[in-house]
Amino acid sequence: MDIRPATTVAELLAAGHLFDAPPREEWAARFLAAEGHVLLIAYVDGVPAGFVSGIEMLHPDKGTEMCLYELAVDDPFRRRGIGGALTRALVDLARERGCYDVWVGVEPDNEAALATYRSAGAGDDGRFAMLVWEFGGGTEASQP
């Protein structure tokens, strides 16, 4: 397995089967160009097998932290340690960039995600509620 950052739109689009919906070229370009956005892809025999995305967030009184935004591993490659390796790679990158922590939101019944993150060294910070303002239109609402 080889883990490396996506640096081109072509690399990101080639891993499109790993996303919830097909990535759009314009959004992929914006993501890759945005300061503090990172997407690491795990390759097995040259095939994109999984990815993790992270976004740095800076606050005036806290410094910079990394949000682990999404982790995905293709079905044929699951239960091989790829998710944990991707998570550790993002945590290491966040540490190298000077982030004071990495956090991820996980549904309390998502046992696979919880096990993956815990195996990569994460600890439970307690329960919290996530509240959302929805604007309708699904992914269309995200367009500029």
SULSULVEN-V786005 format. One record per pair of residues at least 24 apart in sequence whose C-alpha atoms are under 10 Angstrom apart, sorted by the first residue. I is the first residue (numbers start at 1). J is the second residue. D is the distance in whole Angstrom. If there is no record, write none. Layout:
# SULSULVEN-V786005
i: (I	I)
j: (J	J)
d: (D	D)
This chain:
# SULSULVEN-V786005
i: (1	1	1	1	1	1	1	1	1	1	1	2	2	2	2	2	2	2	2	2	2	2	2	3	3	3	3	3	3	3	3	3	3	3	3	3	4	4	4	4	4	4	4	4	5	5	5	5	5	5	5	5	5	5	5	6	6	6	6	6	6	6	6	7	7	7	7	7	8	8	9	11	11	12	12	12	12	12	14	14	15	15	15	15	15	15	15	15	15	16	17	17	17	17	17	18	18	18	18	18	18	18	18	18	19	19	19	19	19	19	19	20	21	26	27	27	27	31	36	36	36	36	37	37	37	38	38	38	38	38	38	39	39	39	39	39	39	40	40	40	40	40	41	41	41	41	42	42	42	42	42	42	43	44	44	48	48	48	49	49	49	49	49	49	49	49	50	50	50	50	50	50	50	51	51	51	51	52	52	52	52	52	52	53	53	53	54	54	54	54	54	54	54	54	55	55	56	56	56	56	57	58	62	62	63	63	63	63	64	64	64	64	64	64	64	65	65	65	65	65	65	65	65	65	66	66	66	66	66	66	66	66	66	66	66	66	66	67	67	67	67	67	67	67	68	68	68	68	68	69	69	69	70	70	71	71	71	72	79	79	81	81	81	82	83	83	83	83	83	83	84	84	84	84	84	84	84	84	85	85	85	86	86	87	87	87	87	87	87	88	88	88	88	88	88	89	91	91	91	105	105)
j: (42	43	44	45	46	47	48	49	81	82	85	41	42	43	44	45	46	47	48	49	82	85	86	40	41	42	43	44	48	49	50	51	82	85	86	89	39	40	41	42	43	51	86	89	32	38	39	40	41	42	51	52	53	89	90	32	38	39	40	41	42	51	53	32	33	38	39	40	32	33	33	41	48	39	40	41	48	51	47	48	41	42	43	47	48	49	50	51	74	48	48	49	50	73	74	48	49	50	51	71	72	73	74	75	50	51	70	71	72	73	74	72	139	143	142	143	144	55	64	66	94	97	66	67	69	66	68	69	90	93	94	68	69	70	71	86	90	71	86	87	89	90	71	72	73	86	72	73	82	83	85	86	82	77	82	73	74	77	73	74	75	76	77	78	82	83	74	75	77	78	82	83	86	82	83	86	87	83	85	86	87	89	90	86	87	90	87	90	91	93	94	102	103	104	94	102	94	97	99	102	99	99	99	100	98	99	100	101	94	97	98	99	100	101	102	94	95	97	98	99	100	101	102	103	90	91	93	94	95	97	98	99	100	101	102	103	104	91	94	101	102	103	104	105	94	102	103	104	105	103	104	105	104	105	104	113	116	113	112	116	116	119	120	116	112	113	116	117	119	120	113	115	116	117	118	119	120	121	116	119	120	116	120	116	117	119	120	121	122	116	117	119	120	121	122	120	120	121	122	129	130)
d: (6	6	5	7	9	10	10	9	10	8	9	8	6	5	7	8	8	10	9	10	10	10	10	6	6	4	6	9	9	10	9	9	9	8	7	8	9	5	6	7	8	9	9	9	10	7	6	4	6	9	9	10	10	10	10	8	8	6	6	6	10	9	10	7	9	9	8	9	7	9	10	9	9	8	9	8	9	10	9	8	8	10	10	8	6	8	8	8	10	9	9	9	9	10	8	8	8	6	7	9	6	7	6	9	9	9	9	9	7	9	9	9	9	10	9	8	10	10	10	9	10	9	9	10	10	10	10	10	9	9	10	10	10	9	10	10	9	10	7	9	8	8	10	10	10	8	10	9	7	9	9	7	9	9	9	9	8	10	6	5	9	8	6	9	8	10	6	9	8	9	7	7	8	9	8	7	9	8	10	6	7	9	7	9	9	8	10	7	9	10	9	9	10	9	10	10	8	9	8	9	9	9	10	8	9	7	7	10	9	9	7	5	6	8	9	8	9	10	8	5	5	5	6	8	9	8	9	6	9	9	10	6	8	6	5	6	9	10	9	9	6	5	6	9	10	7	6	5	8	9	7	8	8	9	10	9	10	10	10	10	8	10	10	9	10	9	6	8	10	9	9	9	5	7	9	7	6	9	9	10	8	10	9	8	7	9	6	9	10	10	9	9	6	8	10	10	9	9	10	10	9)
